Structures are given as structure tokens and as C-alpha cells.
Amino acid sequence: MARRAGPRPTGLPAWWGPLLLLCGLLFGLLWAGPASAHKPSDSYLTLAASGTQFTGRWDIALRDLDVALGLDADGDGNITWGEVRARHADIAALAQAHLVLRADGQACALAVGAQQVDEHTDGAYSVLPLTATCARAPAVLDIGYTLFADLDPQHRGLLSLSANGATRAAILGPQAPQQAFALAQVNRWQQFVAYAADGVWHIWIGFDHILFLLSLLLPAVGTWVIAGAVRGAGASRQAWQPVPRLGMAVWEVLRVVTAFTLAHSITLTLATLGWVSLPSRLVEATIAASVVLAALNNVVPFFQGRRWMVAFSFGLIHGFGFASVLAGLGLPRDALVLALLGFNLGVEAGQLAIVAVFLPLAYALRRSVFYRRVVLVGGSLLIAAVALAWFVERAFDLKLMPF
């Protein structure tokens, strides 16, 4: 006796949930990514404790101060020393309004000395000598940092704090405007954990690094196969097919991530030790170019079956990008290897967290036409377009996108 067919299910397909999550992930990254088109807005804050006083310097990029204060008085696109000197009082007031130091909960008096201009790899910076006088030598220093919080949500203050023979590092900014630092002698484990946390944070806010990694991960849940000869051409065309087992995708991801890790670990170490140095503009522009090529490879597979080689090759240049942040944090010379290891492992932990979120979603959707046409091809083209704009902006110091 034939069984009567039951009613067809009226709910959404099983892959609809993963689809929404994956689209949300990609949209969020692509929406936030253009804000980092130029080299991320950084300032460099260095403080050293001596009894009840903290002395140091604060290096703030002139290009950022120009956005906030309009330093370029004549509007010719060049900021001269005369224009900077004329606004010294305004620059000092801006700094004092956005940096608060508290010793064991009590506010310290902050003074800004005579300013100078220094050149960093990415341009000219105003150098502000700082002196903070506290009521007593603190056991805990609280730092409130809100510089450019209303102008650039991606701005970071790279802190190097020396006290009691140890150097501490931290990334300050809108995401963590208040941070507390115990000034007792830190042990090696605490230094390792601090630099590892900085590494995780850096990869999570480095949208160009994330988009490069995602460009390599998007096709990992499939493989390119020969689909047949093109009529009259005698050549073969390639088609992307979903992998039959999760293990195949995991193996591909493992090869890509391992190659990227090994490559940027090499150049991160070389650059941090001062053995190799490249201009910031060259590094940032090449990183953008790497994202373009990795994304386009998902549409036209000119690196077919060799994504791990692409990851390694361009990972070398990404390592110089990581090094610029690590150098700004100030490495403790008595624990150099430990700080390097901690930061690098933090970067890897951040990457693996991204993989852990992305891979299950991509695997669940791999057989759908939507993934193949919209996510893989459409997403890759969108990534390539954003990265191409980054490349032009970074290489030629232009402003293309209104972000």
C-alpha cells in the first residue's frame, strides 16, 4: 500500500541560519574595513615612573591633529613647522583633555612641555613632552585615554609604561578607554600574557589582515576541478566543487594558516630585532595588493592548488605590518624573546578564532548556489574592490573613500 506523502515543510531551509550568520560576518568586516584604508591612526605614549612622578613623551601624527584642529591654515596640503608652532597651545590643550592619569584613584597633574616634530616611517608627528605629578607613588596607575575617540573609532594609543625595572605594553583606544596597571615588579608570565592579549587585539582590528585571511578561506570548502573542454579551443575550463568531507576543508585551512603563520613570524622577528626595515607606505600598499590578488584568485584561480604558497609569500609582508605595532608598544629588552613569542601567539589565537567562526558556516553552506555565486564570487569581488581602493590610497597618499 502506497504511503501518502505528507505535507511539504514550510519552514526555511536548514542552511538559512548559517547563511545569515556568514553574511552578517562578511558584511560587518567589509563595512568596517574601509575605515582602515590608510595606515591605522596611531599615537605613541611612553611613560616612566620615578617616585611620585611620571615622565615621558606622546607622539601624535600631524595628519590626525590636522583633522581635529585644522593645522593646515593656508589649505595648501602641506603642514609647515610655522603652522604647527602657531597651534602649540591648542595641541597641548587637546592632549590634556584626552589623557587622564590617576594614582591609586587620585588624579595626577599633567603638564605638557615645549613641543617638537619628529619623523616616523608613516610621516611627521608632534612630540609632546609629558610630566605627571601624583600625590604619592602609586601601586596602581589608571589611564584614561580618549584621543580622537569622536573622530576615528579605529584610533589606537600604543603605550609603553616603565616602572620598577619592568616595561608594560598596552593598546589604548575607544574600545578600551580606561585601563589599570599594577606597578609592582611584573613576572615573566604576566609580560607574556600582556603581549599575547595585544596580539589578539591587533589581528581583530586589522581589517586588511582579516580580509586577506578570509580571501584564502572562502574557497577552502571546495576544490577546482576540470569541467570539460571548451568547444573549439582545445583547452579545459575549471569549476569549483564543494568538498565531500569536512576533513578536506580542515586540511586546506591548516595548510593556509600554517604557511601564513610561519611567514609573518619570520619577518615580524626580523623587523622587531631591527635586522630588516621597509618603508611604511610600501608595506601598507603591498598588504592591500595582497588582499586584491588573494580575492581575485577565488574568481579566476591562477594560484590553483597553491593557496598555501600565496599565504606564505604575502605573509612575509604582513609580518612587517605586525612589527610596526609591536615596535610602537616598546619591547622589554630583558624579555625580548618572551614578548615576541607572546605577541605572535596572540596573533595566531586571533586568527584561529576567526577560522573557528567562519569554517563551520562556510562548510554548512558549501553546496548552495548562494555560497558559490554570492559568497565566494560576489564576496571576493567586493573584497578585491575595497582592497584596490586601499592600495591606491596607500600607494599614492590619496583619499578615495569617504570613511
C-alpha positions as CSV (number, residue, x, y, z in Angstrom):
1,M,0.0,0.0,0.0
2,A,1.4,3.3,-1.0
3,R,2.1,5.8,1.7
4,R,0.5,9.2,1.3
5,A,3.1,11.9,1.0
6,G,2.9,14.3,4.0
7,P,2.7,18.0,3.7
8,R,5.9,19.7,2.4
9,P,7.8,21.5,5.1
10,T,7.0,25.2,5.0
11,G,9.9,26.4,7.2
12,L,13.2,27.9,6.0
13,P,15.9,25.6,4.6
14,A,18.3,24.2,7.1
15,W,21.2,26.2,5.7
16,W,19.3,29.5,6.1
17,G,20.7,30.1,9.7
18,P,24.3,29.6,8.7
19,L,23.7,31.8,5.7
20,L,22.5,34.7,7.7
21,L,25.4,34.4,10.1
22,L,28.0,34.2,7.4
23,C,26.5,37.2,5.5
24,G,26.5,39.2,8.7
25,L,30.2,38.4,9.3
26,L,31.2,39.4,5.8
27,F,29.1,42.5,5.8
28,G,30.4,43.7,9.1
29,L,34.0,43.2,8.1
30,L,33.5,45.0,4.7
31,W,31.6,47.8,6.3
32,A,34.2,48.4,9.0
33,G,37.2,47.7,6.7
34,P,37.3,50.9,4.7
35,A,37.9,52.9,7.9
36,S,41.3,51.4,8.0
37,A,42.2,52.3,4.4
38,H,45.3,54.2,5.4
39,K,47.8,53.1,8.0
40,P,45.8,52.8,11.2
41,S,45.8,56.1,13.2
42,D,48.3,55.5,16.0
43,S,49.9,57.6,18.7
44,Y,52.8,56.5,20.8
45,L,52.7,57.2,24.5
46,T,55.8,56.5,26.6
47,L,55.8,56.9,30.4
48,A,58.4,56.1,33.1
49,A,57.7,56.1,36.8
50,S,60.0,57.8,39.3
51,G,58.6,58.2,42.7
52,T,55.6,60.4,42.6
53,Q,56.2,61.5,39.0
54,F,55.7,60.0,35.6
55,T,57.7,61.5,32.7
56,G,57.7,60.7,29.0
57,R,56.5,61.7,25.6
58,W,53.4,61.5,23.5
59,D,53.9,61.3,19.7
60,I,50.7,62.2,17.8
61,A,50.6,62.2,14.0
62,L,50.3,65.7,12.4
63,R,47.8,64.3,9.9
64,D,45.4,63.3,12.8
65,L,45.9,66.6,14.5
66,D,45.1,68.4,11.2
67,V,41.8,66.6,11.1
68,A,41.0,67.5,14.7
69,L,42.3,71.1,14.7
70,G,42.9,72.2,11.1
71,L,46.6,72.8,11.3
72,D,46.9,73.5,7.6
73,A,46.0,77.1,7.8
74,D,46.5,78.0,4.2
75,G,45.0,74.9,2.9
76,D,47.9,74.0,0.5
77,G,48.0,70.4,1.7
78,N,51.3,70.8,3.5
79,I,51.7,71.3,7.2
80,T,54.7,73.5,8.0
81,W,56.6,74.0,11.2
82,G,55.2,77.5,11.5
83,E,51.6,76.2,11.3
84,V,52.3,73.6,14.0
85,R,54.1,76.1,16.2
86,A,51.2,78.6,15.9
87,R,48.8,75.9,17.3
88,H,51.0,74.6,20.2
89,A,48.7,75.7,22.8
90,D,45.7,74.1,21.1
91,I,47.6,70.8,20.7
92,A,48.6,70.8,24.3
93,A,45.0,71.5,25.4
94,L,43.8,68.7,23.2
95,A,46.3,66.3,24.7
96,Q,45.5,67.3,28.3
97,A,41.7,66.9,27.7
98,H,42.1,63.4,26.4
99,L,44.6,61.8,28.8
100,V,43.9,61.3,32.5
101,L,46.3,59.6,34.9
102,R,45.2,58.5,38.4
103,A,47.5,57.2,41.1
104,D,45.5,54.8,43.3
105,G,42.4,56.6,42.3
106,Q,43.6,60.2,42.8
107,A,44.1,62.3,39.7
108,C,47.7,63.4,38.8
109,A,48.5,66.8,37.5
110,L,49.5,66.6,33.8
111,A,51.8,69.1,32.2
112,V,52.8,69.3,28.5
113,G,56.2,70.8,27.7
114,A,57.6,72.6,24.6
115,Q,56.7,70.5,21.5
116,Q,58.9,69.3,18.7
117,V,58.3,67.4,15.4
118,D,59.7,64.0,14.7
119,E,59.6,61.8,11.6
120,H,58.1,58.3,11.9
121,T,58.0,55.8,9.0
122,D,54.5,57.0,8.1
123,G,55.0,60.7,8.4
124,A,55.6,63.6,10.7
125,Y,54.5,63.5,14.4
126,S,54.1,66.2,17.0
127,V,56.2,65.2,20.1
128,L,54.8,66.3,23.4
129,P,57.0,66.0,26.5
130,L,54.8,64.9,29.4
131,T,55.2,65.3,33.2
132,A,52.5,63.9,35.5
133,T,52.8,64.7,39.2
134,C,50.9,62.5,41.7
135,A,50.2,62.9,45.3
136,R,52.1,59.7,46.1
137,A,54.0,56.9,44.4
138,P,51.1,54.7,43.2
139,A,50.7,50.9,43.4
140,V,48.2,51.1,40.6
141,L,48.1,53.6,37.7
142,D,44.8,54.2,36.0
143,I,45.0,55.6,32.5
144,G,42.0,57.2,30.7
145,Y,42.6,57.7,27.0
146,T,40.0,59.2,24.7
147,L,42.1,60.9,22.0
148,F,40.2,61.1,18.7
149,A,37.5,58.9,20.1
150,D,34.9,61.1,18.4
151,L,36.7,61.2,15.1
152,D,38.2,57.8,14.5
153,P,36.9,54.6,16.2
154,Q,39.9,52.7,14.9
155,H,42.5,55.1,16.5
156,R,44.9,53.4,18.9
157,G,47.4,54.7,21.5
158,L,50.4,52.4,21.8
159,L,51.5,52.6,25.4
160,S,54.9,51.7,26.8
161,L,55.0,52.0,30.6
162,S,58.2,51.5,32.6
163,A,58.1,51.1,36.4
164,N,60.1,49.1,38.9
165,G,62.5,47.8,36.3
166,A,59.8,46.3,34.1
167,T,58.1,47.5,30.9
168,R,54.4,47.0,30.3
169,A,52.7,47.5,26.9
170,A,49.1,48.1,26.0
171,I,46.8,49.3,23.2
172,L,44.6,52.2,24.3
173,G,41.7,53.5,22.3
174,P,37.9,53.8,22.1
175,Q,37.4,50.1,22.6
176,A,39.3,50.2,26.0
177,P,39.4,53.9,27.1
178,Q,40.1,53.0,30.8
179,Q,42.9,50.7,31.8
180,A,44.6,50.0,35.1
181,F,48.3,48.9,35.5
182,A,49.8,47.4,38.7
183,L,53.2,48.9,39.0
184,A,54.7,46.2,41.2
185,Q,57.5,44.1,39.7
186,V,55.9,42.0,36.9
187,N,56.9,38.5,36.3
188,R,57.7,36.9,33.0
189,W,54.3,35.2,32.8
190,Q,52.4,38.5,33.2
191,Q,54.5,40.1,30.4
192,F,53.9,37.1,28.1
193,V,50.1,37.3,28.7
194,A,50.0,41.1,28.2
195,Y,51.8,40.8,24.8
196,A,49.6,37.9,23.8
197,A,46.5,39.9,24.5
198,D,47.9,42.8,22.4
199,G,48.5,40.3,19.5
200,V,44.9,39.1,19.7
201,W,43.5,42.6,19.7
202,H,45.7,43.7,16.8
203,I,44.6,41.0,14.5
204,W,40.9,41.6,15.4
205,I,41.1,45.3,14.4
206,G,43.4,44.8,11.4
207,F,40.8,44.5,8.8
208,D,43.2,44.2,5.9
209,H,44.8,41.2,7.6
210,I,41.4,39.7,8.3
211,L,40.2,40.2,4.7
212,F,43.4,38.6,3.4
213,L,42.8,35.6,5.6
214,L,39.1,35.3,4.6
215,S,40.0,35.5,0.9
216,L,42.2,32.4,1.4
217,L,39.5,30.7,3.5
218,L,36.5,31.3,1.2
219,P,37.4,28.5,-1.3
220,A,38.7,26.1,1.3
221,V,35.4,24.3,1.5
222,G,35.7,23.3,-2.2
223,T,38.1,22.4,-4.9
224,W,38.7,23.3,-8.5
225,V,38.2,20.5,-11.0
226,I,38.4,20.2,-14.8
227,A,34.8,20.6,-16.0
228,G,35.4,19.7,-19.7
229,A,36.9,21.1,-22.8
230,V,35.9,24.5,-24.2
231,R,34.4,24.0,-27.6
232,G,36.8,24.7,-30.4
233,A,39.5,25.9,-28.0
234,G,41.2,22.7,-27.1
235,A,41.5,24.0,-23.5
236,S,39.9,22.9,-20.3
237,R,37.7,25.1,-18.1
238,Q,37.7,24.8,-14.3
239,A,34.7,24.6,-12.0
240,W,34.5,24.9,-8.2
241,Q,33.1,21.9,-6.5
242,P,32.2,21.5,-2.8
243,V,34.4,19.1,-0.8
244,P,32.6,15.9,0.3
245,R,34.1,15.8,3.8
246,L,34.9,18.4,6.5
247,G,38.4,16.9,6.9
248,M,39.4,18.0,3.4
249,A,38.4,21.6,4.2
250,V,40.2,21.5,7.6
251,W,43.4,20.2,5.9
252,E,43.3,23.0,3.4
253,V,42.7,25.6,6.1
254,L,45.5,24.1,8.2
255,R,48.0,24.5,5.3
256,V,47.0,28.1,4.6
257,V,47.0,29.2,8.2
258,T,50.3,27.4,8.9
259,A,52.0,29.0,5.9
260,F,50.7,32.5,6.8
261,T,51.8,32.0,10.4
262,L,55.3,30.8,9.5
263,A,55.9,33.6,7.0
264,H,54.8,36.5,9.2
265,S,56.6,35.1,12.2
266,I,59.8,35.3,10.2
267,T,59.5,38.9,9.1
268,L,57.9,40.0,12.4
269,T,61.0,38.8,14.2
270,L,63.5,40.2,11.7
271,A,61.8,43.7,11.7
272,T,61.4,43.8,15.5
273,L,65.0,43.0,16.1
274,G,65.9,45.8,13.6
275,W,67.6,43.5,11.1
276,V,65.2,44.4,8.3
277,S,63.3,47.6,7.8
278,L,60.9,48.7,5.0
279,P,59.1,52.0,4.4
280,S,55.7,52.0,6.0
281,R,53.9,53.2,2.8
282,L,55.5,50.3,0.8
283,V,54.4,47.7,3.4
284,E,50.8,49.0,3.7
285,A,50.4,49.3,0.0
286,T,51.7,45.8,-0.6
287,I,49.4,44.4,2.1
288,A,46.5,45.9,0.2
289,A,47.7,44.4,-3.1
290,S,48.0,41.0,-1.4
291,V,44.3,41.2,-0.5
292,V,43.4,42.1,-4.1
293,L,45.3,39.2,-5.6
294,A,44.0,36.7,-3.0
295,A,40.4,37.7,-3.6
296,L,40.7,37.7,-7.4
297,N,42.2,34.2,-7.2
298,N,38.8,33.0,-6.0
299,V,37.2,34.2,-9.2
300,V,40.0,33.2,-11.6
301,P,42.1,30.5,-10.0
302,F,45.6,31.5,-11.3
303,F,47.0,30.1,-8.0
304,Q,45.0,26.9,-8.2
305,G,46.0,24.4,-5.5
306,R,48.7,26.7,-4.2
307,R,46.9,29.0,-1.8
308,W,49.4,28.0,0.9
309,M,52.2,29.4,-1.2
310,V,50.2,32.6,-1.7
311,A,49.7,32.8,2.1
312,F,53.4,32.3,2.7
313,S,54.5,34.8,0.1
314,F,52.3,37.6,1.2
315,G,52.5,36.6,4.9
316,L,56.1,37.8,4.7
317,I,54.9,41.4,4.0
318,H,52.1,41.2,6.6
319,G,54.7,40.4,9.2
320,F,56.2,43.9,8.7
321,G,52.7,45.3,9.3
322,F,52.5,43.4,12.6
323,A,56.0,44.6,13.5
324,S,55.1,48.3,13.2
325,V,52.6,47.8,16.0
326,L,54.9,45.7,18.2
327,A,57.7,48.3,17.8
328,G,55.3,51.0,18.9
329,L,54.4,49.1,22.0
330,G,58.1,49.1,23.2
331,L,59.7,45.8,23.8
332,P,61.2,45.0,27.2
333,R,64.9,44.3,26.4
334,D,65.2,41.9,29.3
335,A,62.3,39.8,28.0
336,L,62.6,40.3,24.2
337,V,62.0,36.7,23.2
338,L,59.1,36.3,25.6
339,A,57.4,39.4,24.3
340,L,57.9,38.4,20.7
341,L,56.5,34.9,21.3
342,G,53.6,36.2,23.3
343,F,52.6,38.8,20.6
344,N,53.0,36.3,17.8
345,L,50.9,33.6,19.6
346,G,48.3,36.2,20.3
347,V,48.1,37.0,16.6
348,E,47.6,33.3,15.9
349,A,45.0,32.9,18.6
350,G,43.1,35.8,17.0
351,Q,43.3,34.1,13.6
352,L,42.2,30.8,14.9
353,A,39.2,32.4,16.5
354,I,38.2,33.8,13.1
355,V,38.7,30.4,11.5
356,A,36.6,28.7,14.2
357,V,33.7,31.0,13.4
358,F,34.0,31.1,9.6
359,L,34.8,27.5,8.7
360,P,31.7,25.7,10.1
361,L,29.4,28.3,8.5
362,A,31.1,28.0,5.1
363,Y,31.1,24.2,5.3
364,A,27.4,24.2,6.1
365,L,26.7,26.4,3.0
366,R,29.2,25.0,0.6
367,R,26.7,23.1,-1.6
368,S,24.3,26.0,-2.1
369,V,24.3,28.1,-5.2
370,F,24.2,31.2,-3.0
371,Y,27.6,30.3,-1.5
372,R,29.2,29.6,-4.8
373,R,27.8,32.6,-6.6
374,V,27.2,35.3,-4.0
375,V,29.6,34.5,-1.1
376,L,32.6,33.0,-3.0
377,V,32.5,35.1,-6.2
378,G,30.5,38.1,-5.1
379,G,32.2,38.4,-1.8
380,S,35.6,38.0,-3.3
381,L,34.9,40.7,-5.9
382,L,33.7,43.1,-3.2
383,I,36.8,42.4,-1.1
384,A,39.0,43.0,-4.1
385,A,37.3,46.3,-4.8
386,V,37.7,47.5,-1.3
387,A,41.4,46.4,-1.2
388,L,42.1,48.1,-4.6
389,A,40.9,51.4,-3.1
390,W,43.1,50.8,-0.1
391,F,46.1,50.2,-2.5
392,V,45.5,53.4,-4.4
393,E,45.1,55.4,-1.2
394,R,48.2,54.0,0.4
395,A,50.4,54.0,-2.6
396,F,49.6,57.5,-3.8
397,D,48.5,59.1,-0.5
398,L,45.0,59.8,-1.8
399,K,41.6,59.9,-0.3
400,L,39.1,57.9,-2.3
401,M,36.5,56.7,0.2
402,P,34.6,59.0,2.5
403,F,35.2,56.9,5.6
